[in-house]
Amino acid sequence: MKEYKVMSQKDKWFSRKFDPEALEQGLNAYAAQGWEVISVATASIPGLGGNREEMIVVLEREK
């Protein structure tokens, strides 16, 4: 059986701001726990000032 995790800019690694170094640290930390990236996408999130783009990373590992 597999389990999944979704990372976004709201994840603890980003403090609500996108930072490539923080993404790398987060992915390496999850990789050490057995997680593998299976997909990366951009979602359009509606907001008061219009839509904003947010990166979504989907990870998978054996349960």
PDBQT receptor file of N, H, CA, C and O in Angstrom, charges set to zero:
ATOM      1  N   MET A   1       0.841  -1.174   0.000  1.00  0.00    +0.000 N 
ATOM      2  CA  MET A   1       0.000   0.000   0.000  1.00  0.00    +0.000 C 
ATOM      3  C   MET A   1       0.893   1.247   0.000  1.00  0.00    +0.000 C 
ATOM      4  O   MET A   1       1.975   1.244   0.586  1.00  0.00    +0.000 OA
ATOM      5  N   LYS A   2       0.439   2.281  -0.646  1.00  0.00    +0.000 N 
ATOM      6  H   LYS A   2      -0.440   2.283  -1.122  1.00  0.00    +0.000 HD
ATOM      7  CA  LYS A   2       1.194   3.531  -0.709  1.00  0.00    +0.000 C 
ATOM      8  C   LYS A   2       0.468   4.627   0.044  1.00  0.00    +0.000 C 
ATOM      9  O   LYS A   2      -0.748   4.573   0.230  1.00  0.00    +0.000 OA
ATOM     10  N   GLU A   3       1.233   5.626   0.478  1.00  0.00    +0.000 N 
ATOM     11  H   GLU A   3       2.221   5.669   0.326  1.00  0.00    +0.000 HD
ATOM     12  CA  GLU A   3       0.635   6.815   1.073  1.00  0.00    +0.000 C 
ATOM     13  C   GLU A   3       1.209   8.042   0.371  1.00  0.00    +0.000 C 
ATOM     14  O   GLU A   3       2.280   7.978  -0.233  1.00  0.00    +0.000 OA
ATOM     15  N   TYR A   4       0.486   9.159   0.454  1.00  0.00    +0.000 N 
ATOM     16  H   TYR A   4      -0.384   9.210   0.944  1.00  0.00    +0.000 HD
ATOM     17  CA  TYR A   4       0.842  10.348  -0.293  1.00  0.00    +0.000 C 
ATOM     18  C   TYR A   4       0.906  11.560   0.616  1.00  0.00    +0.000 C 
ATOM     19  O   TYR A   4       0.231  11.624   1.643  1.00  0.00    +0.000 OA
ATOM     20  N   LYS A   5       1.729  12.518   0.222  1.00  0.00    +0.000 N 
ATOM     21  H   LYS A   5       2.278  12.466  -0.612  1.00  0.00    +0.000 HD
ATOM     22  CA  LYS A   5       1.875  13.784   0.936  1.00  0.00    +0.000 C 
ATOM     23  C   LYS A   5       1.865  14.882  -0.115  1.00  0.00    +0.000 C 
ATOM     24  O   LYS A   5       2.408  14.705  -1.205  1.00  0.00    +0.000 OA
ATOM     25  N   VAL A   6       1.249  16.019   0.206  1.00  0.00    +0.000 N 
ATOM     26  H   VAL A   6       0.808  16.164   1.092  1.00  0.00    +0.000 HD
ATOM     27  CA  VAL A   6       1.218  17.163  -0.694  1.00  0.00    +0.000 C 
ATOM     28  C   VAL A   6       1.937  18.324  -0.024  1.00  0.00    +0.000 C 
ATOM     29  O   VAL A   6       1.599  18.720   1.092  1.00  0.00    +0.000 OA
ATOM     30  N   MET A   7       2.931  18.863  -0.718  1.00  0.00    +0.000 N 
ATOM     31  H   MET A   7       3.205  18.541  -1.624  1.00  0.00    +0.000 HD
ATOM     32  CA  MET A   7       3.636  20.064  -0.244  1.00  0.00    +0.000 C 
ATOM     33  C   MET A   7       3.142  21.250  -1.055  1.00  0.00    +0.000 C 
ATOM     34  O   MET A   7       2.929  21.138  -2.263  1.00  0.00    +0.000 OA
ATOM     35  N   SER A   8       2.959  22.379  -0.395  1.00  0.00    +0.000 N 
ATOM     36  H   SER A   8       3.132  22.470   0.586  1.00  0.00    +0.000 HD
ATOM     37  CA  SER A   8       2.614  23.613  -1.088  1.00  0.00    +0.000 C 
ATOM     38  C   SER A   8       3.332  24.755  -0.383  1.00  0.00    +0.000 C 
ATOM     39  O   SER A   8       4.073  24.531   0.575  1.00  0.00    +0.000 OA
ATOM     40  N   GLN A   9       3.116  25.965  -0.851  1.00  0.00    +0.000 N 
ATOM     41  H   GLN A   9       2.514  26.147  -1.629  1.00  0.00    +0.000 HD
ATOM     42  CA  GLN A   9       3.767  27.110  -0.227  1.00  0.00    +0.000 C 
ATOM     43  C   GLN A   9       3.248  27.368   1.184  1.00  0.00    +0.000 C 
ATOM     44  O   GLN A   9       3.826  28.176   1.910  1.00  0.00    +0.000 OA
ATOM     45  N   LYS A  10       2.179  26.702   1.582  1.00  0.00    +0.000 N 
ATOM     46  H   LYS A  10       1.710  26.045   0.992  1.00  0.00    +0.000 HD
ATOM     47  CA  LYS A  10       1.679  26.808   2.955  1.00  0.00    +0.000 C 
ATOM     48  C   LYS A  10       2.367  25.801   3.870  1.00  0.00    +0.000 C 
ATOM     49  O   LYS A  10       2.129  25.797   5.078  1.00  0.00    +0.000 OA
ATOM     50  N   ASP A  11       3.218  24.949   3.303  1.00  0.00    +0.000 N 
ATOM     51  H   ASP A  11       3.412  24.953   2.322  1.00  0.00    +0.000 HD
ATOM     52  CA  ASP A  11       3.949  23.946   4.073  1.00  0.00    +0.000 C 
ATOM     53  C   ASP A  11       4.912  24.634   5.033  1.00  0.00    +0.000 C 
ATOM     54  O   ASP A  11       5.365  25.748   4.768  1.00  0.00    +0.000 OA
ATOM     55  N   LYS A  12       5.221  23.982   6.133  1.00  0.00    +0.000 N 
ATOM     56  H   LYS A  12       4.853  23.078   6.348  1.00  0.00    +0.000 HD
ATOM     57  CA  LYS A  12       6.114  24.556   7.151  1.00  0.00    +0.000 C 
ATOM     58  C   LYS A  12       7.477  24.942   6.601  1.00  0.00    +0.000 C 
ATOM     59  O   LYS A  12       8.135  25.818   7.162  1.00  0.00    +0.000 OA
ATOM     60  N   TRP A  13       7.917  24.317   5.525  1.00  0.00    +0.000 N 
ATOM     61  H   TRP A  13       7.382  23.605   5.069  1.00  0.00    +0.000 HD
ATOM     62  CA  TRP A  13       9.250  24.593   4.976  1.00  0.00    +0.000 C 
ATOM     63  C   TRP A  13       9.342  25.967   4.336  1.00  0.00    +0.000 C 
ATOM     64  O   TRP A  13      10.442  26.504   4.199  1.00  0.00    +0.000 OA
ATOM     65  N   PHE A  14       8.212  26.554   3.938  1.00  0.00    +0.000 N 
ATOM     66  H   PHE A  14       7.319  26.118   4.048  1.00  0.00    +0.000 HD
ATOM     67  CA  PHE A  14       8.252  27.796   3.174  1.00  0.00    +0.000 C 
ATOM     68  C   PHE A  14       7.910  29.049   3.974  1.00  0.00    +0.000 C 
ATOM     69  O   PHE A  14       8.228  30.153   3.534  1.00  0.00    +0.000 OA
ATOM     70  N   SER A  15       7.286  28.914   5.114  1.00  0.00    +0.000 N 
ATOM     71  H   SER A  15       7.028  28.017   5.472  1.00  0.00    +0.000 HD
ATOM     72  CA  SER A  15       6.818  30.074   5.882  1.00  0.00    +0.000 C 
ATOM     73  C   SER A  15       6.000  31.005   4.994  1.00  0.00    +0.000 C 
ATOM     74  O   SER A  15       6.092  32.228   5.098  1.00  0.00    +0.000 OA
ATOM     75  N   ARG A  16       5.197  30.398   4.115  1.00  0.00    +0.000 N 
ATOM     76  H   ARG A  16       5.122  29.405   4.031  1.00  0.00    +0.000 HD
ATOM     77  CA  ARG A  16       4.291  31.097   3.202  1.00  0.00    +0.000 C 
ATOM     78  C   ARG A  16       4.990  31.880   2.093  1.00  0.00    +0.000 C 
ATOM     79  O   ARG A  16       4.331  32.635   1.377  1.00  0.00    +0.000 OA
ATOM     80  N   LYS A  17       6.294  31.725   1.932  1.00  0.00    +0.000 N 
ATOM     81  H   LYS A  17       6.829  31.112   2.514  1.00  0.00    +0.000 HD
ATOM     82  CA  LYS A  17       7.036  32.365   0.840  1.00  0.00    +0.000 C 
ATOM     83  C   LYS A  17       7.795  31.282   0.097  1.00  0.00    +0.000 C 
ATOM     84  O   LYS A  17       8.348  30.373   0.716  1.00  0.00    +0.000 OA
ATOM     85  N   PHE A  18       7.825  31.371  -1.236  1.00  0.00    +0.000 N 
ATOM     86  H   PHE A  18       7.376  32.109  -1.739  1.00  0.00    +0.000 HD
ATOM     87  CA  PHE A  18       8.575  30.383  -1.997  1.00  0.00    +0.000 C 
ATOM     88  C   PHE A  18      10.058  30.711  -1.920  1.00  0.00    +0.000 C 
ATOM     89  O   PHE A  18      10.469  31.846  -2.158  1.00  0.00    +0.000 OA
ATOM     90  N   ASP A  19      10.843  29.714  -1.589  1.00  0.00    +0.000 N 
ATOM     91  H   ASP A  19      10.508  28.792  -1.395  1.00  0.00    +0.000 HD
ATOM     92  CA  ASP A  19      12.295  29.841  -1.509  1.00  0.00    +0.000 C 
ATOM     93  C   ASP A  19      12.876  28.526  -2.027  1.00  0.00    +0.000 C 
ATOM     94  O   ASP A  19      12.665  27.479  -1.415  1.00  0.00    +0.000 OA
ATOM     95  N   PRO A  20      13.612  28.562  -3.154  1.00  0.00    +0.000 N 
ATOM     96  CA  PRO A  20      14.159  27.317  -3.707  1.00  0.00    +0.000 C 
ATOM     97  C   PRO A  20      15.023  26.540  -2.712  1.00  0.00    +0.000 C 
ATOM     98  O   PRO A  20      15.004  25.309  -2.716  1.00  0.00    +0.000 OA
ATOM     99  N   GLU A  21      15.775  27.233  -1.867  1.00  0.00    +0.000 N 
ATOM    100  H   GLU A  21      15.790  28.232  -1.864  1.00  0.00    +0.000 HD
ATOM    101  CA  GLU A  21      16.597  26.537  -0.865  1.00  0.00    +0.000 C 
ATOM    102  C   GLU A  21      15.722  25.834   0.157  1.00  0.00    +0.000 C 
ATOM    103  O   GLU A  21      16.036  24.724   0.587  1.00  0.00    +0.000 OA
ATOM    104  N   ALA A  22      14.623  26.474   0.551  1.00  0.00    +0.000 N 
ATOM    105  H   ALA A  22      14.368  27.376   0.202  1.00  0.00    +0.000 HD
ATOM    106  CA  ALA A  22      13.699  25.846   1.500  1.00  0.00    +0.000 C 
ATOM    107  C   ALA A  22      13.035  24.630   0.860  1.00  0.00    +0.000 C 
ATOM    108  O   ALA A  22      12.821  23.616   1.524  1.00  0.00    +0.000 OA
ATOM    109  N   LEU A  23      12.708  24.728  -0.435  1.00  0.00    +0.000 N 
ATOM    110  H   LEU A  23      12.881  25.551  -0.975  1.00  0.00    +0.000 HD
ATOM    111  CA  LEU A  23      12.133  23.589  -1.139  1.00  0.00    +0.000 C 
ATOM    112  C   LEU A  23      13.119  22.421  -1.143  1.00  0.00    +0.000 C 
ATOM    113  O   LEU A  23      12.742  21.281  -0.871  1.00  0.00    +0.000 OA
ATOM    114  N   GLU A  24      14.369  22.710  -1.448  1.00  0.00    +0.000 N 
ATOM    115  H   GLU A  24      14.676  23.636  -1.668  1.00  0.00    +0.000 HD
ATOM    116  CA  GLU A  24      15.396  21.667  -1.463  1.00  0.00    +0.000 C 
ATOM    117  C   GLU A  24      15.551  21.022  -0.088  1.00  0.00    +0.000 C 
ATOM    118  O   GLU A  24      15.634  19.798   0.015  1.00  0.00    +0.000 OA
ATOM    119  N   GLN A  25      15.592  21.830   0.960  1.00  0.00    +0.000 N 
ATOM    120  H   GLN A  25      15.525  22.824   0.876  1.00  0.00    +0.000 HD
ATOM    121  CA  GLN A  25      15.712  21.285   2.320  1.00  0.00    +0.000 C 
ATOM    122  C   GLN A  25      14.508  20.417   2.671  1.00  0.00    +0.000 C 
ATOM    123  O   GLN A  25      14.652  19.340   3.251  1.00  0.00    +0.000 OA
ATOM    124  N   GLY A  26      13.324  20.895   2.314  1.00  0.00    +0.000 N 
ATOM    125  H   GLY A  26      13.206  21.770   1.843  1.00  0.00    +0.000 HD
ATOM    126  CA  GLY A  26      12.107  20.124   2.596  1.00  0.00    +0.000 C 
ATOM    127  C   GLY A  26      12.080  18.806   1.853  1.00  0.00    +0.000 C 
ATOM    128  O   GLY A  26      11.761  17.768   2.431  1.00  0.00    +0.000 OA
ATOM    129  N   LEU A  27      12.417  18.844   0.562  1.00  0.00    +0.000 N 
ATOM    130  H   LEU A  27      12.676  19.688   0.093  1.00  0.00    +0.000 HD
ATOM    131  CA  LEU A  27      12.417  17.611  -0.227  1.00  0.00    +0.000 C 
ATOM    132  C   LEU A  27      13.458  16.628   0.286  1.00  0.00    +0.000 C 
ATOM    133  O   LEU A  27      13.196  15.427   0.344  1.00  0.00    +0.000 OA
ATOM    134  N   ASN A  28      14.631  17.119   0.659  1.00  0.00    +0.000 N 
ATOM    135  H   ASN A  28      14.844  18.095   0.613  1.00  0.00    +0.000 HD
ATOM    136  CA  ASN A  28      15.661  16.236   1.208  1.00  0.00    +0.000 C 
ATOM    137  C   ASN A  28      15.237  15.642   2.547  1.00  0.00    +0.000 C 
ATOM    138  O   ASN A  28      15.528  14.479   2.828  1.00  0.00    +0.000 OA
ATOM    139  N   ALA A  29      14.558  16.420   3.367  1.00  0.00    +0.000 N 
ATOM    140  H   ALA A  29      14.322  17.365   3.139  1.00  0.00    +0.000 HD
ATOM    141  CA  ALA A  29      14.076  15.908   4.654  1.00  0.00    +0.000 C 
ATOM    142  C   ALA A  29      13.030  14.814   4.431  1.00  0.00    +0.000 C 
ATOM    143  O   ALA A  29      13.062  13.778   5.095  1.00  0.00    +0.000 OA
ATOM    144  N   TYR A  30      12.107  15.042   3.500  1.00  0.00    +0.000 N 
ATOM    145  H   TYR A  30      12.081  15.884   2.961  1.00  0.00    +0.000 HD
ATOM    146  CA  TYR A  30      11.099  14.022   3.204  1.00  0.00    +0.000 C 
ATOM    147  C   TYR A  30      11.734  12.800   2.542  1.00  0.00    +0.000 C 
ATOM    148  O   TYR A  30      11.327  11.672   2.820  1.00  0.00    +0.000 OA
ATOM    149  N   ALA A  31      12.715  13.004   1.678  1.00  0.00    +0.000 N 
ATOM    150  H   ALA A  31      13.046  13.920   1.451  1.00  0.00    +0.000 HD
ATOM    151  CA  ALA A  31      13.409  11.875   1.028  1.00  0.00    +0.000 C 
ATOM    152  C   ALA A  31      14.076  10.982   2.072  1.00  0.00    +0.000 C 
ATOM    153  O   ALA A  31      14.084   9.759   1.934  1.00  0.00    +0.000 OA
ATOM    154  N   ALA A  32      14.629  11.590   3.106  1.00  0.00    +0.000 N 
ATOM    155  H   ALA A  32      14.622  12.584   3.218  1.00  0.00    +0.000 HD
ATOM    156  CA  ALA A  32      15.261  10.819   4.181  1.00  0.00    +0.000 C 
ATOM    157  C   ALA A  32      14.237   9.941   4.909  1.00  0.00    +0.000 C 
ATOM    158  O   ALA A  32      14.606   8.956   5.548  1.00  0.00    +0.000 OA
ATOM    159  N   GLN A  33      12.958  10.298   4.814  1.00  0.00    +0.000 N 
ATOM    160  H   GLN A  33      12.658  11.098   4.296  1.00  0.00    +0.000 HD
ATOM    161  CA  GLN A  33      11.882   9.518   5.433  1.00  0.00    +0.000 C 
ATOM    162  C   GLN A  33      11.262   8.529   4.441  1.00  0.00    +0.000 C 
ATOM    163  O   GLN A  33      10.285   7.852   4.760  1.00  0.00    +0.000 OA
ATOM    164  N   GLY A  34      11.839   8.452   3.228  1.00  0.00    +0.000 N 
ATOM    165  H   GLY A  34      12.633   9.002   2.968  1.00  0.00    +0.000 HD
ATOM    166  CA  GLY A  34      11.362   7.492   2.245  1.00  0.00    +0.000 C 
ATOM    167  C   GLY A  34      10.396   8.053   1.207  1.00  0.00    +0.000 C 
ATOM    168  O   GLY A  34       9.901   7.300   0.369  1.00  0.00    +0.000 OA
ATOM    169  N   TRP A  35      10.115   9.354   1.240  1.00  0.00    +0.000 N 
ATOM    170  H   TRP A  35      10.518   9.965   1.921  1.00  0.00    +0.000 HD
ATOM    171  CA  TRP A  35       9.197   9.962   0.281  1.00  0.00    +0.000 C 
ATOM    172  C   TRP A  35       9.899  10.204  -1.049  1.00  0.00    +0.000 C 
ATOM    173  O   TRP A  35      11.086  10.529  -1.074  1.00  0.00    +0.000 OA
ATOM    174  N   GLU A  36       9.167  10.046  -2.163  1.00  0.00    +0.000 N 
ATOM    175  H   GLU A  36       8.203   9.782  -2.142  1.00  0.00    +0.000 HD
ATOM    176  CA  GLU A  36       9.664  10.321  -3.510  1.00  0.00    +0.000 C 
ATOM    177  C   GLU A  36       8.693  11.275  -4.202  1.00  0.00    +0.000 C 
ATOM    178  O   GLU A  36       7.478  11.117  -4.085  1.00  0.00    +0.000 OA
ATOM    179  N   VAL A  37       9.223  12.262  -4.922  1.00  0.00    +0.000 N 
ATOM    180  H   VAL A  37      10.210  12.390  -5.018  1.00  0.00    +0.000 HD
ATOM    181  CA  VAL A  37       8.381  13.183  -5.691  1.00  0.00    +0.000 C 
ATOM    182  C   VAL A  37       7.825  12.427  -6.895  1.00  0.00    +0.000 C 
ATOM    183  O   VAL A  37       8.570  11.802  -7.650  1.00  0.00    +0.000 OA
ATOM    184  N   ILE A  38       6.507  12.495  -7.060  1.00  0.00    +0.000 N 
ATOM    185  H   ILE A  38       5.902  13.002  -6.447  1.00  0.00    +0.000 HD
ATOM    186  CA  ILE A  38       5.898  11.846  -8.221  1.00  0.00    +0.000 C 
ATOM    187  C   ILE A  38       5.248  12.858  -9.162  1.00  0.00    +0.000 C 
ATOM    188  O   ILE A  38       4.964  12.534 -10.315  1.00  0.00    +0.000 OA
ATOM    189  N   SER A  39       5.007  14.093  -8.677  1.00  0.00    +0.000 N 
ATOM    190  H   SER A  39       5.238  14.357  -7.740  1.00  0.00    +0.000 HD
ATOM    191  CA  SER A  39       4.367  15.085  -9.533  1.00  0.00    +0.000 C 
ATOM    192  C   SER A  39       4.596  16.484  -8.976  1.00  0.00    +0.000 C 
ATOM    193  O   SER A  39       4.659  16.680  -7.762  1.00  0.00    +0.000 OA
ATOM    194  N   VAL A  40       4.718  17.452  -9.879  1.00  0.00    +0.000 N 
ATOM    195  H   VAL A  40       4.666  17.293 -10.865  1.00  0.00    +0.000 HD
ATOM    196  CA  VAL A  40       4.790  18.865  -9.512  1.00  0.00    +0.000 C 
ATOM    197  C   VAL A  40       3.836  19.607 -10.438  1.00  0.00    +0.000 C 
ATOM    198  O   VAL A  40       3.843  19.386 -11.649  1.00  0.00    +0.000 OA
ATOM    199  N   ALA A  41       3.018  20.485  -9.872  1.00  0.00    +0.000 N 
ATOM    200  H   ALA A  41       3.012  20.665  -8.888  1.00  0.00    +0.000 HD
ATOM    201  CA  ALA A  41       2.055  21.235 -10.669  1.00  0.00    +0.000 C 
ATOM    202  C   ALA A  41       1.910  22.642 -10.092  1.00  0.00    +0.000 C 
ATOM    203  O   ALA A  41       2.374  22.927  -8.988  1.00  0.00    +0.000 OA
ATOM    204  N   THR A  42       1.270  23.496 -10.845  1.00  0.00    +0.000 N 
ATOM    205  H   THR A  42       0.893  23.265 -11.742  1.00  0.00    +0.000 HD
ATOM    206  CA  THR A  42       0.953  24.839 -10.388  1.00  0.00    +0.000 C 
ATOM    207  C   THR A  42      -0.556  24.963 -10.321  1.00  0.00    +0.000 C 
ATOM    208  O   THR A  42      -1.257  24.642 -11.281  1.00  0.00    +0.000 OA
ATOM    209  N   ALA A  43      -1.052  25.429  -9.190  1.00  0.00    +0.000 N 
ATOM    210  H   ALA A  43      -0.483  25.690  -8.410  1.00  0.00    +0.000 HD
ATOM    211  CA  ALA A  43      -2.493  25.623  -9.022  1.00  0.00    +0.000 C 
ATOM    212  C   ALA A  43      -2.786  27.116  -8.997  1.00  0.00    +0.000 C 
ATOM    213  O   ALA A  43      -2.003  27.903  -8.464  1.00  0.00    +0.000 OA
ATOM    214  N   SER A  44      -3.901  27.493  -9.570  1.00  0.00    +0.000 N 
ATOM    215  H   SER A  44      -4.536  26.854 -10.003  1.00  0.00    +0.000 HD
ATOM    216  CA  SER A  44      -4.350  28.880  -9.548  1.00  0.00    +0.000 C 
ATOM    217  C   SER A  44      -5.334  29.021  -8.386  1.00  0.00    +0.000 C 
ATOM    218  O   SER A  44      -6.403  28.411  -8.385  1.00  0.00    +0.000 OA
ATOM    219  N   ILE A  45      -4.954  29.840  -7.391  1.00  0.00    +0.000 N 
ATOM    220  H   ILE A  45      -4.085  30.335  -7.392  1.00  0.00    +0.000 HD
ATOM    221  CA  ILE A  45      -5.756  29.996  -6.180  1.00  0.00    +0.000 C 
ATOM    222  C   ILE A  45      -6.457  31.356  -6.211  1.00  0.00    +0.000 C 
ATOM    223  O   ILE A  45      -5.787  32.386  -6.289  1.00  0.00    +0.000 OA
ATOM    224  N   PRO A  46      -7.806  31.380  -6.153  1.00  0.00    +0.000 N 
ATOM    225  CA  PRO A  46      -8.511  32.662  -6.160  1.00  0.00    +0.000 C 
ATOM    226  C   PRO A  46      -8.267  33.433  -4.856  1.00  0.00    +0.000 C 
ATOM    227  O   PRO A  46      -8.206  32.843  -3.777  1.00  0.00    +0.000 OA
ATOM    228  N   GLY A  47      -8.132  34.728  -4.970  1.00  0.00    +0.000 N 
ATOM    229  H   GLY A  47      -8.182  35.208  -5.846  1.00  0.00    +0.000 HD
ATOM    230  CA  GLY A  47      -7.932  35.572  -3.797  1.00  0.00    +0.000 C 
ATOM    231  C   GLY A  47      -8.596  36.917  -3.994  1.00  0.00    +0.000 C 
ATOM    232  O   GLY A  47      -9.184  37.170  -5.045  1.00  0.00    +0.000 OA
ATOM    233  N   LEU A  48      -8.512  37.787  -2.997  1.00  0.00    +0.000 N 
ATOM    234  H   LEU A  48      -8.035  37.582  -2.142  1.00  0.00    +0.000 HD
ATOM    235  CA  LEU A  48      -9.151  39.102  -3.070  1.00  0.00    +0.000 C 
ATOM    236  C   LEU A  48      -8.551  39.965  -4.182  1.00  0.00    +0.000 C 
ATOM    237  O   LEU A  48      -9.277  40.704  -4.847  1.00  0.00    +0.000 OA
ATOM    238  N   GLY A  49      -7.248  39.880  -4.386  1.00  0.00    +0.000 N 
ATOM    239  H   GLY A  49      -6.659  39.279  -3.845  1.00  0.00    +0.000 HD
ATOM    240  CA  GLY A  49      -6.582  40.683  -5.406  1.00  0.00    +0.000 C 
ATOM    241  C   GLY A  49      -6.479  39.960  -6.736  1.00  0.00    +0.000 C 
ATOM    242  O   GLY A  49      -5.685  40.360  -7.587  1.00  0.00    +0.000 OA
ATOM    243  N   GLY A  50      -7.251  38.918  -6.936  1.00  0.00    +0.000 N 
ATOM    244  H   GLY A  50      -7.896  38.593  -6.244  1.00  0.00    +0.000 HD
ATOM    245  CA  GLY A  50      -7.170  38.112  -8.151  1.00  0.00    +0.000 C 
ATOM    246  C   GLY A  50      -6.558  36.763  -7.843  1.00  0.00    +0.000 C 
ATOM    247  O   GLY A  50      -6.312  36.432  -6.683  1.00  0.00    +0.000 OA
ATOM    248  N   ASN A  51      -6.316  35.997  -8.870  1.00  0.00    +0.000 N 
ATOM    249  H   ASN A  51      -6.515  36.267  -9.812  1.00  0.00    +0.000 HD
ATOM    250  CA  ASN A  51      -5.744  34.664  -8.689  1.00  0.00    +0.000 C 
ATOM    251  C   ASN A  51      -4.247  34.743  -8.448  1.00  0.00    +0.000 C 
ATOM    252  O   ASN A  51      -3.573  35.649  -8.937  1.00  0.00    +0.000 OA
ATOM    253  N   ARG A  52      -3.737  33.787  -7.691  1.00  0.00    +0.000 N 
ATOM    254  H   ARG A  52      -4.284  33.051  -7.293  1.00  0.00    +0.000 HD
ATOM    255  CA  ARG A  52      -2.299  33.671  -7.496  1.00  0.00    +0.000 C 
ATOM    256  C   ARG A  52      -1.901  32.236  -7.816  1.00  0.00    +0.000 C 
ATOM    257  O   ARG A  52      -2.694  31.308  -7.653  1.00  0.00    +0.000 OA
ATOM    258  N   GLU A  53      -0.683  32.067  -8.268  1.00  0.00    +0.000 N 
ATOM    259  H   GLU A  53      -0.038  32.820  -8.401  1.00  0.00    +0.000 HD
ATOM    260  CA  GLU A  53      -0.175  30.748  -8.612  1.00  0.00    +0.000 C 
ATOM    261  C   GLU A  53       0.521  30.143  -7.399  1.00  0.00    +0.000 C 
ATOM    262  O   GLU A  53       1.268  30.828  -6.700  1.00  0.00    +0.000 OA
ATOM    263  N   GLU A  54       0.281  28.881  -7.154  1.00  0.00    +0.000 N 
ATOM    264  H   GLU A  54      -0.326  28.324  -7.722  1.00  0.00    +0.000 HD
ATOM    265  CA  GLU A  54       0.923  28.185  -6.046  1.00  0.00    +0.000 C 
ATOM    266  C   GLU A  54       1.437  26.831  -6.522  1.00  0.00    +0.000 C 
ATOM    267  O   GLU A  54       0.719  26.074  -7.175  1.00  0.00    +0.000 OA
ATOM    268  N   MET A  55       2.689  26.541  -6.185  1.00  0.00    +0.000 N 
ATOM    269  H   MET A  55       3.272  27.156  -5.655  1.00  0.00    +0.000 HD
ATOM    270  CA  MET A  55       3.297  25.275  -6.569  1.00  0.00    +0.000 C 
ATOM    271  C   MET A  55       2.820  24.171  -5.627  1.00  0.00    +0.000 C 
ATOM    272  O   MET A  55       2.754  24.355  -4.411  1.00  0.00    +0.000 OA
ATOM    273  N   ILE A  56       2.493  23.033  -6.210  1.00  0.00    +0.000 N 
ATOM    274  H   ILE A  56       2.547  22.883  -7.197  1.00  0.00    +0.000 HD
ATOM    275  CA  ILE A  56       2.058  21.859  -5.460  1.00  0.00    +0.000 C 
ATOM    276  C   ILE A  56       3.012  20.708  -5.816  1.00  0.00    +0.000 C 
ATOM    277  O   ILE A  56       3.245  20.436  -6.993  1.00  0.00    +0.000 OA
ATOM    278  N   VAL A  57       3.557  20.041  -4.805  1.00  0.00    +0.000 N 
ATOM    279  H   VAL A  57       3.368  20.262  -3.848  1.00  0.00    +0.000 HD
ATOM    280  CA  VAL A  57       4.444  18.894  -5.007  1.00  0.00    +0.000 C 
ATOM    281  C   VAL A  57       3.777  17.683  -4.358  1.00  0.00    +0.000 C 
ATOM    282  O   VAL A  57       3.412  17.731  -3.184  1.00  0.00    +0.000 OA
ATOM    283  N   VAL A  58       3.619  16.608  -5.110  1.00  0.00    +0.000 N 
ATOM    284  H   VAL A  58       3.915  16.568  -6.064  1.00  0.00    +0.000 HD
ATOM    285  CA  VAL A  58       3.009  15.375  -4.587  1.00  0.00    +0.000 C 
ATOM    286  C   VAL A  58       4.120  14.359  -4.371  1.00  0.00    +0.000 C 
ATOM    287  O   VAL A  58       4.918  14.089  -5.269  1.00  0.00    +0.000 OA
ATOM    288  N   LEU A  59       4.159  13.797  -3.161  1.00  0.00    +0.000 N 
ATOM    289  H   LEU A  59       3.510  14.016  -2.432  1.00  0.00    +0.000 HD
ATOM    290  CA  LEU A  59       5.163  12.799  -2.807  1.00  0.00    +0.000 C 
ATOM    291  C   LEU A  59       4.456  11.482  -2.476  1.00  0.00    +0.000 C 
ATOM    292  O   LEU A  59       3.285  11.463  -2.098  1.00  0.00    +0.000 OA
ATOM    293  N   GLU A  60       5.203  10.381  -2.630  1.00  0.00    +0.000 N 
ATOM    294  H   GLU A  60       6.155  10.397  -2.938  1.00  0.00    +0.000 HD
ATOM    295  CA  GLU A  60       4.649   9.049  -2.414  1.00  0.00    +0.000 C 
ATOM    296  C   GLU A  60       5.699   8.185  -1.706  1.00  0.00    +0.000 C 
ATOM    297  O   GLU A  60       6.901   8.353  -1.909  1.00  0.00    +0.000 OA
ATOM    298  N   ARG A  61       5.219   7.260  -0.871  1.00  0.00    +0.000 N 
ATOM    299  H   ARG A  61       4.242   7.124  -0.705  1.00  0.00    +0.000 HD
ATOM    300  CA  ARG A  61       6.098   6.251  -0.276  1.00  0.00    +0.000 C 
ATOM    301  C   ARG A  61       5.279   5.022   0.076  1.00  0.00    +0.000 C 
ATOM    302  O   ARG A  61       4.054   5.067   0.185  1.00  0.00    +0.000 OA
ATOM    303  N   GLU A  62       5.996   3.932   0.247  1.00  0.00    +0.000 N 
ATOM    304  H   GLU A  62       6.991   3.895   0.158  1.00  0.00    +0.000 HD
ATOM    305  CA  GLU A  62       5.344   2.703   0.699  1.00  0.00    +0.000 C 
ATOM    306  C   GLU A  62       4.934   2.883   2.152  1.00  0.00    +0.000 C 
ATOM    307  O   GLU A  62       5.688   3.433   2.955  1.00  0.00    +0.000 OA
ATOM    308  N   LYS A  63       3.756   2.426   2.479  1.00  0.00    +0.000 N 
ATOM    309  H   LYS A  63       3.144   1.980   1.827  1.00  0.00    +0.000 HD
ATOM    310  CA  LYS A  63       3.250   2.556   3.854  1.00  0.00    +0.000 C 
ATOM    311  C   LYS A  63       3.706   1.390   4.687  1.00  0.00    +0.000 C 
ATOM    312  O   LYS A  63       3.385   1.315   5.873  1.00  0.00    +0.000 OA
TER     313      LYS A  63
